[in-house]
Amino acid sequence: MHIPDGFIAPQMYLPLYGVAAGLWAFGAKRLSDNLDEATLPWLASLTAASFALSFLALPLPGGTSAHVTGVGLLAASFGFWNAFMAASLVFAIQALLFGDGGITTLPLNALAMGFFGSLSARGAYLFLNPIHRGAALFFAGWTGLVLPSLLIALALGAQPLMASDEKGLPLYFPFGWDITLPALLIPHALLGLGEGVLTLLGGRLIERLRRRYEHV
């Protein structure tokens, strides 16, 4: 799902940089005010795990790929803003140092997967947790992967409408929503089942470990 450079028109990524910059500034202030020393090592460890997991991409027909993100586990375990900032850091390092995702598309990747992925995952977790904790963790993982795939499919599919040459040919990503929506949504809905299981197992493991070390 990491969109590379050259796929998104400036008419989209420049405004998104402004939106993302404001959210990053606000998120940094929240972390500075609220992140405690007991949470920081756990958050750092899970951020590193998310960094590694999102490198494991499965190639899909049409030149795209699917991968788990760990965003659902971050959001369920540490809250929305912590998850958003951790995911944004992961995407920035991957783009700057490894070329996994573009510099111009960083705000779209961070907003789709980090912001809205974390927001939807946290919302699903808080809604379902009073009913069944296992279901809450599972759907946090599933939602945190599938909603970003929808948003990225919509963003990519809009590119032919945003910029074209004098012959009417797209200047950036060439395929419309009839291609992008099924190409991204179907495999990510299936992969989301795996992310849900990963979030369920990871969430329970983190709970046990945190309880154990709190009493050390």
Backbone as CSV, one residue per row, in Angstrom:
resi,resn,N_x,N_y,N_z,CA_x,CA_y,CA_z,C_x,C_y,C_z
1,MET,0.808,-1.208,0.000,0.000,0.000,0.000,0.845,1.262,0.000
2,HIS,2.146,1.138,0.229,2.993,2.326,0.228,3.042,2.906,-1.188
3,ILE,2.460,4.063,-1.397,2.428,4.655,-2.733,3.785,5.287,-3.024
4,PRO,4.410,4.979,-4.162,5.708,5.582,-4.496,5.549,6.968,-5.099
5,ASP,6.673,7.646,-5.277,6.662,8.941,-5.955,6.200,8.774,-7.398
6,GLY,5.605,9.832,-7.930,5.177,9.833,-9.316,3.771,9.334,-9.546
7,PHE,3.105,8.871,-8.504,1.748,8.346,-8.655,0.682,9.391,-8.322
8,ILE,1.034,10.397,-7.536,0.054,11.344,-7.010,0.356,12.747,-7.532
9,ALA,-0.670,13.440,-7.984,-0.522,14.791,-8.522,-0.235,15.792,-7.407
10,PRO,0.511,16.866,-7.722,0.765,17.901,-6.709,-0.517,18.519,-6.162
11,GLN,-1.558,18.564,-6.967,-2.832,19.108,-6.498,-3.375,18.343,-5.302
12,MET,-2.921,17.112,-5.124,-3.343,16.330,-3.968,-2.288,16.325,-2.874
13,TYR,-1.018,16.052,-3.222,-0.049,15.837,-2.146,0.377,17.123,-1.455
14,LEU,0.345,18.264,-2.133,0.733,19.508,-1.462,-0.256,19.898,-0.359
15,PRO,-1.563,19.915,-0.617,-2.486,20.175,0.496,-2.395,19.131,1.606
16,LEU,-2.164,17.869,1.225,-2.066,16.830,2.245,-0.846,17.018,3.130
17,TYR,0.240,17.572,2.576,1.400,17.882,3.412,1.030,18.893,4.486
18,GLY,0.220,19.891,4.118,-0.210,20.877,5.106,-1.057,20.256,6.199
19,VAL,-1.988,19.394,5.810,-2.835,18.714,6.794,-1.995,17.816,7.694
20,ALA,-1.119,17.027,7.085,-0.298,16.098,7.861,0.640,16.841,8.803
21,ALA,1.227,17.937,8.338,2.147,18.697,9.191,1.436,19.206,10.440
22,GLY,0.213,19.694,10.275,-0.546,20.152,11.430,-0.849,19.025,12.400
23,LEU,-1.215,17.873,11.879,-1.506,16.723,12.738,-0.249,16.194,13.413
24,TRP,0.873,16.197,12.698,2.133,15.766,13.318,2.533,16.697,14.462
25,ALA,2.364,17.998,14.256,2.704,18.957,15.309,1.813,18.755,16.533
26,PHE,0.524,18.584,16.294,-0.403,18.365,17.406,-0.113,17.037,18.094
27,GLY,0.170,16.000,17.304,0.477,14.695,17.875,1.753,14.709,18.699
28,ALA,2.764,15.438,18.223,4.015,15.540,18.977,3.790,16.220,20.322
29,LYS,2.926,17.242,20.334,2.612,17.928,21.592,1.884,16.982,22.547
30,ARG,0.959,16.207,22.035,0.232,15.253,22.888,1.174,14.205,23.460
31,LEU,2.086,13.696,22.638,3.038,12.708,23.134,3.940,13.307,24.194
32,SER,4.380,14.536,23.963,5.243,15.202,24.935,4.544,15.375,26.278
33,ASP,3.243,15.632,26.235,2.492,15.877,27.471,2.054,14.594,28.165
34,ASN,1.785,13.540,27.393,1.093,12.380,27.954,1.892,11.081,27.985
35,LEU,2.942,10.970,27.174,3.665,9.701,27.113,4.541,9.537,28.345
36,ASP,4.351,8.444,29.082,5.112,8.230,30.314,6.235,7.231,30.086
37,GLU,7.143,7.171,31.055,8.329,6.330,30.920,7.988,4.845,30.906
38,ALA,6.894,4.469,31.534,6.522,3.055,31.553,6.005,2.593,30.193
39,THR,5.343,3.480,29.473,4.754,3.121,28.175,5.772,3.179,27.050
40,LEU,6.733,4.081,27.151,7.655,4.345,26.044,8.380,3.097,25.531
41,PRO,8.962,2.245,26.394,9.661,1.062,25.855,8.731,0.116,25.101
42,TRP,7.504,-0.047,25.596,6.545,-0.915,24.909,6.152,-0.336,23.556
43,LEU,5.904,0.955,23.533,5.537,1.613,22.282,6.678,1.540,21.278
44,ALA,7.910,1.747,21.746,9.070,1.675,20.857,9.245,0.269,20.290
45,SER,9.049,-0.740,21.127,9.197,-2.126,20.665,8.147,-2.478,19.619
46,LEU,6.918,-2.061,19.860,5.854,-2.372,18.909,6.001,-1.562,17.627
47,THR,6.536,-0.351,17.724,6.816,0.439,16.523,7.867,-0.253,15.665
48,ALA,8.898,-0.797,16.305,9.919,-1.541,15.561,9.327,-2.781,14.902
49,ALA,8.420,-3.459,15.603,7.760,-4.630,15.012,6.908,-4.229,13.816
50,SER,6.207,-3.106,13.928,5.407,-2.602,12.807,6.292,-2.268,11.616
51,PHE,7.445,-1.688,11.883,8.411,-1.361,10.830,8.817,-2.619,10.064
52,ALA,9.098,-3.687,10.795,9.521,-4.929,10.143,8.370,-5.592,9.397
53,LEU,7.193,-5.620,10.011,6.052,-6.293,9.393,5.640,-5.650,8.081
54,SER,5.688,-4.322,8.030,5.205,-3.639,6.830,6.168,-3.770,5.659
55,PHE,7.358,-4.316,5.899,8.277,-4.616,4.799,7.910,-5.923,4.092
56,LEU,7.100,-6.754,4.737,6.754,-8.057,4.171,5.557,-7.893,3.244
57,ALA,5.815,-7.450,2.027,4.748,-7.146,1.076,4.486,-8.327,0.154
58,LEU,3.216,-8.584,-0.084,2.802,-9.627,-1.021,2.450,-8.975,-2.351
59,PRO,3.143,-9.317,-3.439,2.828,-8.701,-4.736,1.442,-9.106,-5.219
60,LEU,0.738,-8.136,-5.818,-0.604,-8.369,-6.333,-0.651,-8.061,-7.820
61,PRO,-1.604,-8.637,-8.544,-1.763,-8.279,-9.961,-2.022,-6.784,-10.118
62,GLY,-1.463,-6.199,-11.159,-1.666,-4.780,-11.408,-0.560,-3.898,-10.884
63,GLY,0.505,-4.502,-10.365,1.655,-3.712,-9.957,1.582,-3.131,-8.568
64,THR,0.674,-3.607,-7.731,0.612,-3.124,-6.361,0.946,-4.278,-5.415
65,SER,0.802,-4.040,-4.123,1.141,-5.070,-3.145,0.271,-4.894,-1.915
66,ALA,0.243,-5.925,-1.088,-0.493,-5.890,0.174,0.451,-6.288,1.293
67,HIS,0.280,-5.672,2.442,1.109,-6.023,3.595,0.378,-5.639,4.868
68,VAL,0.686,-6.342,5.947,0.164,-5.956,7.249,0.921,-4.723,7.720
69,THR,0.333,-3.999,8.687,0.949,-2.752,9.143,1.216,-2.718,10.645
70,GLY,0.462,-3.475,11.422,0.588,-3.384,12.872,-0.100,-2.181,13.470
71,VAL,-0.780,-1.382,12.638,-1.439,-0.169,13.126,-2.559,-0.513,14.101
72,GLY,-3.315,-1.567,13.800,-4.395,-1.951,14.697,-3.898,-2.321,16.080
73,LEU,-2.795,-3.043,16.145,-2.218,-3.423,17.433,-1.695,-2.205,18.179
74,LEU,-1.056,-1.288,17.466,-0.589,-0.048,18.087,-1.750,0.748,18.671
75,ALA,-2.818,0.895,17.886,-3.953,1.704,18.328,-4.688,1.059,19.492
76,ALA,-4.891,-0.260,19.422,-5.594,-0.951,20.500,-4.792,-0.925,21.794
77,SER,-3.483,-1.017,21.694,-2.638,-1.129,22.884,-2.254,0.216,23.482
78,PHE,-2.068,1.235,22.630,-1.492,2.487,23.124,-2.291,3.733,22.776
79,GLY,-3.421,3.589,22.128,-4.249,4.749,21.827,-4.002,5.302,20.437
80,PHE,-4.935,6.134,20.015,-4.935,6.637,18.647,-3.725,7.508,18.326
81,TRP,-3.438,8.521,19.141,-2.362,9.460,18.802,-0.994,8.794,18.864
82,ASN,-0.778,7.939,19.846,0.485,7.205,19.893,0.664,6.350,18.646
83,ALA,-0.416,5.685,18.221,-0.343,4.832,17.034,-0.086,5.657,15.779
84,PHE,-0.765,6.782,15.650,-0.580,7.629,14.469,0.851,8.134,14.367
85,MET,1.405,8.610,15.470,2.764,9.139,15.430,3.781,8.026,15.205
86,ALA,3.564,6.864,15.809,4.479,5.739,15.600,4.446,5.283,14.147
87,ALA,3.244,5.154,13.581,3.125,4.732,12.185,3.739,5.762,11.247
88,SER,3.542,7.044,11.531,4.125,8.097,10.692,5.644,8.025,10.702
89,LEU,6.218,7.749,11.868,7.669,7.595,11.962,8.142,6.413,11.124
90,VAL,7.409,5.311,11.185,7.752,4.135,10.378,7.736,4.479,8.897
91,PHE,6.679,5.137,8.428,6.566,5.460,7.005,7.644,6.446,6.573
92,ALA,7.982,7.395,7.440,9.013,8.375,7.098,10.380,7.707,6.958
93,ILE,10.731,6.830,7.890,12.020,6.135,7.813,12.068,5.239,6.581
94,GLN,10.987,4.535,6.317,10.966,3.655,5.150,11.112,4.443,3.854
95,ALA,10.468,5.601,3.782,10.552,6.411,2.561,11.927,7.046,2.407
96,LEU,12.463,7.600,3.490,13.718,8.350,3.413,14.933,7.443,3.267
97,LEU,14.940,6.312,3.953,16.132,5.464,3.988,16.059,4.253,3.071
98,PHE,14.862,3.777,2.789,14.736,2.526,2.038,13.955,2.667,0.735
99,GLY,13.431,3.842,0.460,12.672,4.032,-0.770,11.378,3.249,-0.812
100,ASP,10.872,2.843,0.340,9.606,2.112,0.417,8.493,3.125,0.657
101,GLY,7.847,3.557,-0.429,6.933,4.689,-0.355,7.668,5.955,-0.741
102,GLY,6.942,6.914,-1.287,7.580,8.118,-1.800,7.651,9.248,-0.791
103,ILE,8.482,10.246,-1.111,8.556,11.459,-0.298,7.327,12.326,-0.555
104,THR,6.958,12.472,-1.827,5.783,13.284,-2.138,4.498,12.625,-1.640
105,THR,4.496,11.317,-1.554,3.289,10.609,-1.117,3.299,10.275,0.370
106,LEU,4.326,10.710,1.093,4.402,10.420,2.525,3.158,10.885,3.280
107,PRO,2.657,12.108,3.043,1.476,12.509,3.816,0.252,11.653,3.527
108,LEU,0.077,11.238,2.281,-1.065,10.376,1.963,-0.917,9.021,2.637
109,ASN,0.273,8.441,2.585,0.501,7.167,3.266,0.283,7.301,4.771
110,ALA,0.814,8.381,5.350,0.698,8.572,6.795,-0.741,8.839,7.214
111,LEU,-1.462,9.623,6.420,-2.843,9.930,6.776,-3.749,8.718,6.579
112,ALA,-3.598,8.026,5.457,-4.474,6.880,5.181,-4.214,5.742,6.154
113,MET,-2.955,5.326,6.261,-2.634,4.174,7.102,-2.440,4.560,8.563
114,GLY,-1.749,5.690,8.809,-1.450,6.079,10.177,-2.614,6.744,10.881
115,PHE,-3.179,7.795,10.275,-4.237,8.559,10.943,-5.571,7.813,10.903
116,PHE,-6.084,7.580,9.697,-7.400,6.948,9.598,-7.354,5.466,9.955
117,GLY,-6.225,4.808,9.681,-6.089,3.427,10.115,-6.128,3.312,11.629
118,SER,-5.382,4.178,12.310,-5.373,4.169,13.777,-6.723,4.583,14.344
119,LEU,-7.336,5.603,13.735,-8.626,6.090,14.226,-9.698,5.011,14.123
120,SER,-9.757,4.339,12.984,-10.769,3.291,12.811,-10.479,2.090,13.703
121,ALA,-9.209,1.737,13.842,-8.848,0.604,14.694,-9.180,0.886,16.155
122,ARG,-8.846,2.077,16.613,-9.143,2.440,18.000,-10.647,2.499,18.235
123,GLY,-11.379,3.042,17.251,-12.828,3.098,17.380,-13.451,1.718,17.463
124,ALA,-12.996,0.801,16.601,-13.513,-0.569,16.632,-13.185,-1.246,17.961
125,TYR,-11.978,-1.001,18.460,-11.563,-1.607,19.722,-12.411,-1.096,20.890
126,LEU,-12.602,0.221,20.970,-13.370,0.790,22.079,-14.839,0.384,22.009
127,PHE,-15.367,0.255,20.806,-16.776,-0.123,20.650,-17.019,-1.575,21.060
128,LEU,-16.114,-2.468,20.674,-16.328,-3.898,20.894,-15.746,-4.413,22.203
129,ASN,-14.811,-3.693,22.797,-14.128,-4.201,23.988,-15.075,-4.509,25.147
130,PRO,-16.102,-3.678,25.411,-17.029,-4.041,26.497,-17.818,-5.315,26.213
131,ILE,-17.926,-5.693,24.941,-18.697,-6.879,24.560,-17.817,-8.123,24.561
132,HIS,-16.671,-8.039,23.890,-15.767,-9.197,23.787,-14.379,-8.683,23.417
133,ARG,-13.438,-8.878,24.315,-12.106,-8.309,24.090,-11.412,-8.942,22.883
134,GLY,-11.561,-10.237,22.704,-10.932,-10.885,21.557,-11.455,-10.334,20.247
135,ALA,-12.769,-10.156,20.150,-13.360,-9.586,18.937,-12.898,-8.152,18.737
136,ALA,-12.750,-7.413,19.834,-12.292,-6.027,19.737,-10.894,-5.954,19.138
137,LEU,-9.999,-6.814,19.592,-8.641,-6.824,19.057,-8.632,-7.266,17.594
138,PHE,-9.401,-8.299,17.285,-9.432,-8.805,15.909,-9.929,-7.733,14.945
139,PHE,-11.043,-7.103,15.258,-11.604,-6.120,14.333,-10.802,-4.823,14.316
140,ALA,-10.065,-4.539,15.384,-9.140,-3.404,15.332,-8.091,-3.644,14.258
141,GLY,-7.555,-4.862,14.215,-6.571,-5.189,13.186,-7.157,-5.182,11.793
142,TRP,-8.347,-5.774,11.637,-8.977,-5.852,10.314,-9.340,-4.461,9.800
143,THR,-9.991,-3.669,10.640,-10.422,-2.331,10.221,-9.233,-1.432,9.942
144,GLY,-8.189,-1.545,10.778,-7.012,-0.702,10.603,-6.242,-0.980,9.332
145,LEU,-6.527,-2.106,8.673,-5.899,-2.408,7.386,-6.833,-2.120,6.214
146,VAL,-8.113,-2.436,6.369,-9.038,-2.350,5.237,-9.428,-0.908,4.931
147,LEU,-9.709,-0.091,5.951,-10.073,1.302,5.666,-8.956,2.049,4.944
148,PRO,-7.689,1.940,5.366,-6.628,2.596,4.588,-6.558,2.118,3.143
149,SER,-6.810,0.834,2.906,-6.774,0.352,1.522,-7.875,1.006,0.695
150,LEU,-9.032,1.239,1.300,-10.111,1.944,0.606,-9.706,3.377,0.290
151,LEU,-9.131,4.073,1.264,-8.742,5.469,1.057,-7.656,5.592,-0.005
152,ILE,-6.693,4.691,0.019,-5.624,4.743,-0.979,-6.163,4.395,-2.361
153,ALA,-7.088,3.445,-2.431,-7.713,3.125,-3.717,-8.464,4.326,-4.272
154,LEU,-9.165,5.052,-3.413,-9.884,6.248,-3.856,-8.916,7.332,-4.318
155,ALA,-7.820,7.508,-3.577,-6.837,8.530,-3.956,-6.168,8.197,-5.283
156,LEU,-5.774,6.946,-5.454,-5.142,6.548,-6.716,-6.120,6.662,-7.885
157,GLY,-7.344,6.209,-7.677,-8.326,6.241,-8.748,-8.735,7.634,-9.165
158,ALA,-8.493,8.618,-8.295,-8.829,10.006,-8.628,-7.778,10.677,-9.499
159,GLN,-6.594,10.094,-9.625,-5.504,10.763,-10.332,-5.801,11.034,-11.807
160,PRO,-6.420,10.121,-12.563,-6.726,10.448,-13.959,-7.646,11.649,-14.113
161,LEU,-8.437,11.941,-13.077,-9.342,13.086,-13.131,-8.656,14.387,-12.744
162,MET,-7.499,14.291,-12.097,-6.849,15.477,-11.544,-5.805,16.081,-12.463
163,ALA,-5.140,15.271,-13.268,-4.050,15.796,-14.105,-3.916,14.947,-15.359
164,SER,-3.974,15.604,-16.515,-3.808,14.905,-17.793,-3.100,15.824,-18.775
165,ASP,-2.541,15.244,-19.840,-1.851,16.047,-20.850,-2.846,16.559,-21.893
166,GLU,-2.303,17.204,-22.933,-3.171,17.795,-23.952,-3.974,16.755,-24.728
167,LYS,-3.531,15.501,-24.679,-4.267,14.425,-25.352,-5.284,13.752,-24.427
168,GLY,-5.328,14.218,-23.189,-6.247,13.630,-22.226,-5.713,12.414,-21.511
169,LEU,-4.418,12.130,-21.682,-3.815,10.978,-21.018,-3.378,11.358,-19.603
170,PRO,-3.590,10.487,-18.619,-3.210,10.806,-17.237,-1.709,11.057,-17.105
171,LEU,-1.356,12.061,-16.321,0.052,12.375,-16.083,0.634,11.557,-14.935
172,TYR,-0.211,11.046,-14.082,0.279,10.335,-12.902,-0.304,8.916,-12.911
173,PHE,-0.898,8.475,-11.866,-1.434,7.111,-11.850,-2.541,6.997,-12.894
174,PRO,-2.490,5.981,-13.777,-3.370,5.997,-14.947,-4.722,5.300,-14.796
175,PHE,-4.934,4.558,-13.701,-6.141,3.736,-13.609,-7.187,4.385,-12.712
176,GLY,-8.441,4.209,-13.091,-9.544,4.780,-12.332,-10.044,3.862,-11.241
177,TRP,-11.159,4.272,-10.631,-11.704,3.534,-9.489,-12.186,2.139,-9.863
178,ASP,-12.567,1.926,-11.115,-13.015,0.593,-11.511,-11.890,-0.433,-11.395
179,ILE,-10.644,0.045,-11.431,-9.480,-0.831,-11.260,-8.980,-0.799,-9.824
180,THR,-8.821,0.397,-9.260,-8.150,0.518,-7.965,-8.968,-0.056,-6.814
181,LEU,-10.274,0.125,-6.839,-11.082,-0.346,-5.709,-11.035,-1.867,-5.554
182,PRO,-11.347,-2.641,-6.586,-11.234,-4.098,-6.390,-9.798,-4.576,-6.220
183,ALA,-8.848,-3.912,-6.899,-7.454,-4.363,-6.828,-6.886,-4.228,-5.425
184,LEU,-7.325,-3.226,-4.683,-6.806,-3.025,-3.332,-7.733,-3.573,-2.253
185,LEU,-9.037,-3.383,-2.421,-9.949,-3.763,-1.345,-10.050,-5.276,-1.154
186,ILE,-10.167,-6.012,-2.235,-10.383,-7.457,-2.099,-9.206,-8.151,-1.407
187,PRO,-7.967,-7.958,-1.875,-6.864,-8.645,-1.184,-6.641,-8.144,0.235
188,HIS,-6.867,-6.841,0.478,-6.652,-6.340,1.833,-7.756,-6.787,2.785
189,ALA,-8.975,-6.982,2.270,-10.029,-7.538,3.118,-9.672,-8.953,3.559
190,LEU,-9.048,-9.714,2.670,-8.608,-11.066,3.022,-7.382,-11.028,3.926
191,LEU,-6.402,-10.197,3.567,-5.207,-10.079,4.399,-5.554,-9.524,5.775
192,GLY,-6.618,-8.717,5.840,-7.055,-8.175,7.118,-7.429,-9.246,8.123
193,LEU,-7.849,-10.419,7.635,-8.126,-11.525,8.553,-6.850,-11.946,9.272
194,GLY,-5.749,-11.998,8.514,-4.465,-12.310,9.133,-4.011,-11.218,10.077
195,GLU,-4.216,-9.962,9.681,-3.849,-8.851,10.573,-4.703,-8.876,11.833
196,GLY,-5.972,-9.265,11.693,-6.827,-9.374,12.867,-6.331,-10.427,13.838
197,VAL,-5.946,-11.578,13.323,-5.401,-12.638,14.178,-4.098,-12.179,14.825
198,LEU,-3.240,-11.519,14.049,-1.985,-11.000,14.584,-2.242,-9.993,15.700
199,THR,-3.224,-9.124,15.514,-3.562,-8.131,16.533,-4.121,-8.798,17.777
200,LEU,-4.946,-9.811,17.591,-5.502,-10.552,18.727,-4.398,-11.216,19.536
201,LEU,-3.516,-11.940,18.878,-2.437,-12.630,19.585,-1.454,-11.637,20.193
202,GLY,-1.097,-10.609,19.428,-0.156,-9.613,19.931,-0.714,-8.827,21.095
203,GLY,-1.991,-8.470,21.027,-2.604,-7.720,22.117,-2.627,-8.508,23.412
204,ARG,-2.954,-9.781,23.319,-2.972,-10.618,24.527,-1.569,-10.834,25.083
205,LEU,-0.587,-10.984,24.193,0.791,-11.144,24.648,1.277,-9.885,25.356
206,ILE,0.999,-8.725,24.784,1.419,-7.466,25.406,0.768,-7.303,26.769
207,GLU,-0.504,-7.652,26.884,-1.194,-7.577,28.173,-0.490,-8.417,29.229
208,ARG,-0.189,-9.662,28.876,0.461,-10.558,29.842,1.836,-10.041,30.237
209,LEU,2.602,-9.591,29.258,3.950,-9.112,29.555,3.924,-7.856,30.409
210,ARG,3.014,-6.944,30.103,2.947,-5.707,30.885,2.529,-5.994,32.321
211,ARG,1.586,-6.908,32.502,1.185,-7.267,33.871,2.342,-7.903,34.629
212,ARG,3.105,-8.759,33.930,4.222,-9.438,34.582,5.276,-8.433,35.031
213,TYR,5.650,-7.507,34.146,6.739,-6.594,34.466,6.310,-5.455,35.382
214,GLU,5.013,-5.196,35.466,4.545,-4.186,36.412,4.771,-4.624,37.848
215,HIS,4.844,-5.939,38.063,5.013,-6.459,39.422,6.460,-6.818,39.729
216,VAL,7.372,-6.546,38.780,8.784,-6.854,39.016,9.420,-5.727,39.822
